[in-house]
Amino acid sequence: MAPAPRRRYSRIPVGIIESLPTSIGETKPSPLVLYLWLLLSPFRRTLPGVVRAGELMLADALKWSPAAIRRCLGELERAGVVMVDREARVLFVVSAIADDPPRNVQTLKSWAADAGELRGPVRTAIHQAVTEVVAGLEKADELSREWASLTASFGNSNIDSNGDSHRNSRGDSRGTPKPLPLPSPVPEPQPQPQPPNPTPQDLTVITDAFERLGPPFEYAAAAAKLSPENQERLRAIPLEELGPALEGLATSFLAGERAKDPPALLKFINKPDLRRKLIEGEYTEVGRIWSCALCGIAHDILRECAPICRGCNRRHEAAVYCRPLEFLTEQEAERRQEREQLEAEAQAAGLKVEELAAKRSANAAAKFRADLTAVKARIGACA
């Protein structure tokens, strides 16, 4: 097979955007800027075009609102140039591998190790893209065999039903044994149940969103004074439009010091063009990030605030890793395991759990007194 013709290209360092002087200023939200940023992102992995970041991380890095990130990602997805796995927080620029093909076997090995950490349709698309690109290179046969060998576990039993790969850290396909389960396994953290998607007719949901918007917008109080006609207009705004528009309003200069008079609620209701500009980020203020006025977390403005975590006593989304909660869960599992073991021993000895525990405590106290007597005797012998 004849090698595919290579297009002209020049090398650009990854993360070059981060090194630009701040005097140049920030970029306005657009799909093209986001596409170029993904290619040159400091979050880029060894695999070309693969970025491990969620929408909030992108919004923080680009100083855009989450609504603007969602809009731009949606347009790139519809155009078929970027794949997004929101659950795993992985993005893949589809053409990046073809534009930056592997140079040798070592490159394929590092790509295979990187791809082995991914799951789902993104990894499938990466595997297919590399397979097609390698088939058009000069050493196509050798590289194709190597790539097929390195990724053999992507489609066989080395990946279990939960999507967990058994490949070890050296990249070979020898499975590593799973640890034996505890008698009482630590329960997996269950995600907090999400409330059902509210309907536009539910005015309470809308006023709650106004409360999360916070000052300087007094929309919650103004909504209570609306006429029935304006209340119907407010209910008629689709939630898919209302949420991003409110988040865009919170991150706009209309909420900052430059705002002489924030737009009134009636203007927000009766001006669809204003909502469109807010969603598209036309009024976005550089450095202003949306966060809920009630809990301080950047969650969906139409959703209820996350409950207080029993591990760290702070509010955060259930999917966010929390070390204190993990430690608390491990402690509870250990205590539960000890209790179950004590119950089993008590049943085998024909005793109650309390009687066995008291007997153990008495034995431990007697042993301590005997050890203490022995230590005193040794001290007296040395004196």
ChimeraX attribute file (.defattr): number of C-alpha atoms within 10 A of each C-alpha:
attribute: neighborCount
match mode: 1-to-1
recipient: residues
	/A:1	10
	/A:2	9
	/A:3	13
	/A:4	12
	/A:5	8
	/A:6	11
	/A:7	6
	/A:8	6
	/A:9	8
	/A:10	5
	/A:11	6
	/A:12	9
	/A:13	10
	/A:14	16
	/A:15	16
	/A:16	12
	/A:17	13
	/A:18	14
	/A:19	7
	/A:20	10
	/A:21	8
	/A:22	8
	/A:23	6
	/A:24	7
	/A:25	9
	/A:26	13
	/A:27	12
	/A:28	19
	/A:29	21
	/A:30	17
	/A:31	18
	/A:32	12
	/A:33	13
	/A:34	20
	/A:35	18
	/A:36	12
	/A:37	20
	/A:38	24
	/A:39	20
	/A:40	20
	/A:41	22
	/A:42	16
	/A:43	19
	/A:44	20
	/A:45	15
	/A:46	15
	/A:47	23
	/A:48	23
	/A:49	24
	/A:50	26
	/A:51	22
	/A:52	16
	/A:53	17
	/A:54	17
	/A:55	18
	/A:56	19
	/A:57	15
	/A:58	21
	/A:59	21
	/A:60	15
	/A:61	14
	/A:62	20
	/A:63	21
	/A:64	27
	/A:65	33
	/A:66	26
	/A:67	26
	/A:68	26
	/A:69	25
	/A:70	18
	/A:71	19
	/A:72	20
	/A:73	22
	/A:74	16
	/A:75	15
	/A:76	20
	/A:77	15
	/A:78	11
	/A:79	10
	/A:80	12
	/A:81	15
	/A:82	21
	/A:83	21
	/A:84	19
	/A:85	16
	/A:86	11
	/A:87	8
	/A:88	14
	/A:89	13
	/A:90	19
	/A:91	21
	/A:92	25
	/A:93	22
	/A:94	19
	/A:95	14
	/A:96	19
	/A:97	20
	/A:98	16
	/A:99	15
	/A:100	15
	/A:101	19
	/A:102	21
	/A:103	12
	/A:104	11
	/A:105	14
	/A:106	11
	/A:107	13
	/A:108	22
	/A:109	20
	/A:110	16
	/A:111	22
	/A:112	24
	/A:113	20
	/A:114	16
	/A:115	21
	/A:116	20
	/A:117	11
	/A:118	18
	/A:119	17
	/A:120	10
	/A:121	12
	/A:122	20
	/A:123	18
	/A:124	14
	/A:125	14
	/A:126	24
	/A:127	18
	/A:128	12
	/A:129	17
	/A:130	20
	/A:131	17
	/A:132	15
	/A:133	19
	/A:134	26
	/A:135	18
	/A:136	18
	/A:137	21
	/A:138	13
	/A:139	14
	/A:140	18
	/A:141	14
	/A:142	14
	/A:143	20
	/A:144	21
	/A:145	12
	/A:146	16
	/A:147	20
	/A:148	14
	/A:149	14
	/A:150	20
	/A:151	21
	/A:152	14
	/A:153	19
	/A:154	21
	/A:155	9
	/A:156	10
	/A:157	12
	/A:158	18
	/A:159	16
	/A:160	10
	/A:161	8
	/A:162	6
	/A:163	12
	/A:164	13
	/A:165	21
	/A:166	20
	/A:167	19
	/A:168	13
	/A:169	9
	/A:170	9
	/A:171	16
	/A:172	17
	/A:173	18
	/A:174	12
	/A:175	14
	/A:176	12
	/A:177	7
	/A:178	7
	/A:179	6
	/A:180	7
	/A:181	8
	/A:182	10
	/A:183	13
	/A:184	14
	/A:185	13
	/A:186	17
	/A:187	10
	/A:188	8
	/A:189	11
	/A:190	8
	/A:191	10
	/A:192	11
	/A:193	7
	/A:194	9
	/A:195	8
	/A:196	7
	/A:197	10
	/A:198	14
	/A:199	13
	/A:200	18
	/A:201	16
	/A:202	10
	/A:203	17
	/A:204	12
	/A:205	19
	/A:206	24
	/A:207	18
	/A:208	16
	/A:209	24
	/A:210	22
	/A:211	19
	/A:212	25
	/A:213	23
	/A:214	17
	/A:215	13
	/A:216	14
	/A:217	20
	/A:218	15
	/A:219	23
	/A:220	19
	/A:221	13
	/A:222	14
	/A:223	18
	/A:224	11
	/A:225	11
	/A:226	14
	/A:227	10
	/A:228	9
	/A:229	8
	/A:230	16
	/A:231	17
	/A:232	14
	/A:233	13
	/A:234	22
	/A:235	17
	/A:236	14
	/A:237	16
	/A:238	12
	/A:239	18
	/A:240	10
	/A:241	14
	/A:242	24
	/A:243	20
	/A:244	26
	/A:245	24
	/A:246	23
	/A:247	29
	/A:248	31
	/A:249	28
	/A:250	28
	/A:251	27
	/A:252	25
	/A:253	18
	/A:254	20
	/A:255	23
	/A:256	14
	/A:257	7
	/A:258	11
	/A:259	12
	/A:260	9
	/A:261	10
	/A:262	16
	/A:263	16
	/A:264	12
	/A:265	19
	/A:266	16
	/A:267	11
	/A:268	18
	/A:269	18
	/A:270	14
	/A:271	11
	/A:272	14
	/A:273	10
	/A:274	18
	/A:275	21
	/A:276	16
	/A:277	15
	/A:278	24
	/A:279	27
	/A:280	23
	/A:281	27
	/A:282	16
	/A:283	18
	/A:284	26
	/A:285	23
	/A:286	17
	/A:287	16
	/A:288	17
	/A:289	20
	/A:290	27
	/A:291	19
	/A:292	19
	/A:293	17
	/A:294	12
	/A:295	17
	/A:296	13
	/A:297	16
	/A:298	17
	/A:299	19
	/A:300	18
	/A:301	25
	/A:302	22
	/A:303	17
	/A:304	16
	/A:305	19
	/A:306	16
	/A:307	14
	/A:308	14
	/A:309	15
	/A:310	11
	/A:311	14
	/A:312	14
	/A:313	11
	/A:314	11
	/A:315	15
	/A:316	20
	/A:317	17
	/A:318	16
	/A:319	11
	/A:320	8
	/A:321	10
	/A:322	14
	/A:323	11
	/A:324	14
	/A:325	16
	/A:326	16
	/A:327	12
	/A:328	14
	/A:329	17
	/A:330	15
	/A:331	13
	/A:332	14
	/A:333	18
	/A:334	17
	/A:335	13
	/A:336	16
	/A:337	17
	/A:338	14
	/A:339	13
	/A:340	15
	/A:341	14
	/A:342	17
	/A:343	18
	/A:344	13
	/A:345	15
	/A:346	17
	/A:347	13
	/A:348	9
	/A:349	11
	/A:350	11
	/A:351	13
	/A:352	14
	/A:353	18
	/A:354	12
	/A:355	12
	/A:356	18
	/A:357	15
	/A:358	12
	/A:359	12
	/A:360	12
	/A:361	12
	/A:362	12
	/A:363	12
	/A:364	12
	/A:365	12
	/A:366	12
	/A:367	12
	/A:368	12
	/A:369	12
	/A:370	12
	/A:371	12
	/A:372	11
	/A:373	12
	/A:374	12
	/A:375	12
	/A:376	12
	/A:377	12
	/A:378	10
	/A:379	10
	/A:380	9
	/A:381	8
	/A:382	7
	/A:383	6
